[in-house]
Structure formats: structure tokens, C-alpha cells
Amino acid sequence: MPKYYIKCGSLELKYSTNKSPIEAAVVAINETNKFDVLDEYFYIDERGFRDYISADKTTQVIKLNKVAKIAGWRINKEQDSDCEGF
């Protein structure tokens, strides 16, 4: 069973599962709280937390909009690009 390190902005979650990386990202987005600030992308890796600087070819990079849509969330178009205020 893989252990995913999932990062999106200030959200960081370790998750052991048989789910796919995108399914793991959906679980992670549902773990957010009012203090989390999400970025444009989810970075999912089995070797540790990654971001736009440390991601490489084996890091799964998934757009926040895609994960939010699958999770049944709507993004408020009036918010700025850091995607606060779901």
C-alpha cells in the first residue's frame, strides 16, 4: 500500500491507501480547515512533500480545480488566485 505525501499550499497530509493519487487528493481536500490556504496545484509523491520547486518527473501534479470538481466543491470566482474561501 503506497503512502502519499500530499501538499497544496499550506495543506500537508500523509495518507496510506490503495487509492489512486487523484482519489487521495480528494480525501486531502476534504481535510482542509478555515486556516488552510490552497495553491493552484496538488503535489503528490511517495518520497516526501513536494512543491513547485522540488517536484520532479515522478511527482503527480494535479490542478486544484480538477480535485475540487471531483470532490463536489465550487470555487468562488470572486476570490483571488490563491483560492481561499471555498
Buried (B, 14 or more C-beta within 10 A) or exposed (E): EEEBBBBBBEBBBEBEEEBEBBBBBBBBBEEBEEEBEBBBBBBBBEEEBBBEEEBEEEBBBBEBEBBBEBBEBEBEEEEEEEBEEB
